[in-house]
Amino acid sequence: MTLDDKYEEMTTMPVQRLVWRLAVPTIIAMVTTALYNVVDAAFVGRISTGGTAGIGIAFPYMTFVQALGFFFGHGSGNYISRALGARDTGSAAVVASVGVVTPFLLGSVAAAVCLPNLSALSLLLGAPPEVVDYANDYLCYIVLATPFMMSALTLNNQLRLQGNARLGMVGIVSGAVLNIALDPLLIFSLGMGVSGASLATAISQVCAWGLLLYGTFRPGCVHISLRQFKPSWRVYDEIFRGGLPSLFRQMFNTVAALALNYSAAHYAAPGSEASAVAAFAVVTRIMMFAFSVVLGFCQGFQPVCGFNYGARLYERVRQSWLFALRVSAVFLTLISAAGFIFAPQVVALFRAEDPELIRIGAATLRWQCVAFPLISLSTCTNMLFQNIRMTFPATLLSIGRNGIFFLPAIVLLPMWLGLLGVQIAQAVADGLTFLLAVPYAVWINRKLKRMAEVT
C-alpha cells in the first residue's frame, strides 16, 4: 500500500470499522508488551517472594525507560500522522529518524551510568535490604538493553501512528513470544533464577527492536535513515509538543511506582515488608495487563484522529473519539467486575505459597477495580488532545491519575489509615481524575462539532 492509498483509507473508510481495523493489532501489541512484566512475575514467583519483590523494585526504572520511549514515539509519531494527512512526507522522514536515533543515544548514556551502580540504583528505587540482591539480578540485563528498549517503543508508536499497526504488532508479539519461551529455559533449566528473567526480557527486546526497524522499510512506511537524522530546534520542538503529555504521564508513573514501593515497605507489618512490596508489584502488573487492552484500543483511534485532523475532517475525529470512549468504558466495567469477584484467585496465580501476599494483594486489587472503569474518559480524552496538539489539557489529564492526585493520596492517606491508605490511593486518584476529565470532554465535544460545521 502506497502513502496515497493510506491517505485514502484513513480519510474515507467508515470510522468504526477503521478504528477496529487499527485497534486489533495495537491491542495485541499492547497486551503482549504487558506480558513481558506479567510472565516474568509469574515465573519468578515460583522462586521466592523476594524475587517477586525485586521485580517490583525494578519497575520504576522500566517506567523511566518507557517514559522516554513514549515521549519520542508519541512526539514524533503524532507529527508524522498530521504530516502524512497534509501530504508532507519530507518533513515526516526527518522527524521519524530524529525520533528513533535520539532515544537510542540517550538509552546508551543511561545504561553506561546505571550498570556500574546497580546496588545504589536498587536502594534508590525503594528496595528493602533483603530485596536488594534480587533487584540487582533483575536490573542487570534490563539496564544493558536500555537503548534498544527506548528506541523500540519509539519505532512501535511511529508505525502505529502512521496507520501501520500490524507491522508494529509483528515486532512486539515476536519479542513477547521469545520472552515467554526463554523464561523457563533461563530461569529454571540453566539455573539463572531472577537474572534469567532479566536476560530473557533483554534478548526479546533487542529482537523486537530489530524487527520493528525492519518494518519501517516496508512499502507505505516512513523510512528511518541516518541520512535523515537532521536534529534541529524545530524538529525537537515538534517532538516536545507532541510527546510532552506522554513524558509527564510516564515520569509520574515512575515517581508513583517509587512512592508505592516506599509506602508498601514502610506501612507493612514488621517482617512482612517483602510480601507487601511483592503484593503491590503483582497487582500493578494485573492492572497494567487489563489496562493494556484499553490503551491498545484507544491507540487504534489515534492515527484516525491525526490523519483526519490534518485533513480538516473534524467530524470523523469526534466520532472516532466517542467510539473509543464507549468501547473502553464497557470493557473496563466488565473486567473490573471479574477482578473484584476473583481477586484472591488471580493474585494467587503469581505466588500461592505466601498467604500474606495474597491477603494484601486481593484487597488492593478489589479497591482498584471499584474505580477502574472511570479511567476510560480521561484516557481517551487525553489521547485526543495529544493528537490534535492541545498540549496543556493533554498534559494535565495525563498527569492527573499518577501525579496530581495519586502522589498526595499515597502520602496522606497512609498517614491516617496505614496500609489501607496505600491500598485505596489508586482508586481515590482514579475517581478524582474522572472528575477533572468531565468538563474537558464536554468542551472538546462541542468544539469539534463547531469546527465540523464551518468546514
C-alpha positions, 0 to 999 in steps of 0.5 A: 500500500502506497502513502496515497492509498493510506491517505485514502483509507484513513480519510474515507473508510467508515470510522468504526470499522477503521478504528477496529481495523487499527485497534486489533493489532495495537491491542495485541501489541499492547497486551503482549508488551504487558506480558513481558512484566506479567510472565516474568512475575509469574515465573519468578514467583515460583522462586521466592517472594523476594524475587517477586519483590525485586521485580517490583523494585525494578519497575520504576526504572522500566517506567523511566525507560518507557517514559522516554520511549513514549515521549519520542514515539508519541512526539514524533509519531503524532507529527508524522500522522498530521504530516502524512494527512497534509501530504508532507512526507519530507518533513515526516522522514526527518522527524521519524529518524530524529525520533528513533536515533535520539532515544537510542543515544540517550538509552546508551548514556543511561545504561553506561551510568546505571550498570556500574551502580546497580546496588545504589540504583536498587536502594534508590528505587525503594528496595528493602535490604533483603530485596536488594540482591534480587533487584540487582539480578533483575536490573542487570540485563534490563539496564544493558538493553536500555537503548534498544528498549527506548528506541523500540517503543519509539519505532512501535508508536511511529508505525502505529501512528502512521496507520501501520499497526500490524507491522508494529504488532509483528515486532512486539508479539515476536519479542513477547513470544521469545520472552515467554519461551526463554523464561523457563529455559533461563530461569529454571533449566540453566539455573539463572533464577531472577537474572534469567528473567532479566536476560530473557526480557533483554534478548526479546527486546533487542529482537523486537527492536530489530524487527520493528526497524525492519518494518519501517522499510516496508512499502507505505512506511516512513523510512528511518535513515541516518541520512535523515537524522537532521536534529534541529530546534524545530524538529525537537520542538515538534517532538516536545509538543507532541510527546510532552503529555506522554513524558509527564504521564510516564515520569509520574508513573515512575515517581508513583511506582517509587512512592508505592514501593516506599509506602508498601515497605514502610506501612507493612507489618514488621517482617512482612515488608517483602510480601507487601512490596511483592503484593503491590508489584503483582497487582500493578502488573494485573492492572497494567495487563487489563489496562493494556487492552484499553490503551491498545484500543484507544491507540487504534483511534489515534492515527484516525484522529491525526490523519483526519485532523490534518485533513480538516475532517473534524467530524470523523475525529469526534466520532472516532473519539466517542467510539473509543470512549464507549468501547473502553468504558464497557470493557473496563466495567466488565473486567473490573467486575471479574477482578473484584469477584476473583481477586484472591484467585488471580493474585494467587496465580503469581505466588500461592505459597505466601498467604500474606501476599495474597491477603494484601494483594486481593484487597488492593486489587478489589479497591482498584477495580471499584474505580477502574472503569472511570479511567476510560474518559480521561484516557481517551480524552487525553489521547485526543488532545495529544493528537490534535496538539492541545498540549496543556489539557493533554498534559494535565489529564495525563498527569492527573491519575499518577501525579496530581492526585495519586502522589498526595493520596499515597502520602496522606492517606497512609498517614491516617489509615496505614496500609489501607491508605496505600491500598485505596490511593489508586482508586481515590486518584482514579475517581478524582481524575474522572472528575477533572476529565468531565468538563474537558470532554464536554468542551472538546465535544462541542468544539469539534462539532463547531469546527465540523460545521464551518468546514 
